[in-house]
Amino acid sequence: MTRPRRTRSRPPRKARRAGSAPSASGDPGPPERYRHGDVIRSEPGDDAGVFYRRVTTQSVLDRYLTRSQISQRQFDVGTKLYRMWRATGGEQRVTFSYELRVRARPEMSDEQAVLRHRLTEVLRRMGPLAGILIQVCLCDEAARDWATLRGDAPQAGVVVLRLALDALADYWKL
C-alpha cells in the first residue's frame, strides 16, 4: 500500500532586492555589501569563465571619489601620500614577528629613512592643512570627523580636504 505523496506548496522565490547587483557569475554576493553602499565591480579572471569581484570603495578617499566629492587629481595625490607613508613603515604590522626584539622600533632601511624625511618635509610644508591630510589619507578617517574634533562645522571637512589635496598636488607639481 502506498501513501499518497504530500506536496508542499512553496512560497514564490523572492525577487532580488533593488540594491543588489549580481556578479557576472550570477552570484549576487552578500546583501550586506550592497546595503552599505559599497561599489563592487566584476572583472574577468585569467581562467575562462571565472570572474572576480573587487570592492572599489575600501578607503575614505575611494568613497569620496565615487561620490564625486573629490576630483581624480585629488584622489591620486592622496593615494600617493598614503603609498609614501606605507613605504616608510608607517602602518603597524598586523602579523607577529618571530625575530628577537632588541629595540623598541626596528631599524629602517636607507630608502625608508629617505622617504620618512620626504614625508615629514611634505607635511611640514602643508602647515595647518597637514592635520586633515594625516587623518583622512593616512589614518582613513572621515573629513567630517576631523572638522568635528576641531570644533568646525562637519560640512567644512570635505572643503578643507579639497584645499589640502590641491595644495599638495601643486607642491608635487601634479
ABEGO torsion letter per residue (X at the ends): XBBBBBBBBBBBBBBBBAABBBBAAGBAEBAAAAAAGBBBBBBBBABBGBBBBBBABABAAAAAAAAGABBAAAAAAAAAAAAAAAAAGABBBABBBABBBABABBBBBAAAAAAAAAAAAAAAAAEAAAAAAAAAAAAGBBAAAAAAAAGBBAAAAAAAAAAAAAAAAAAAGX
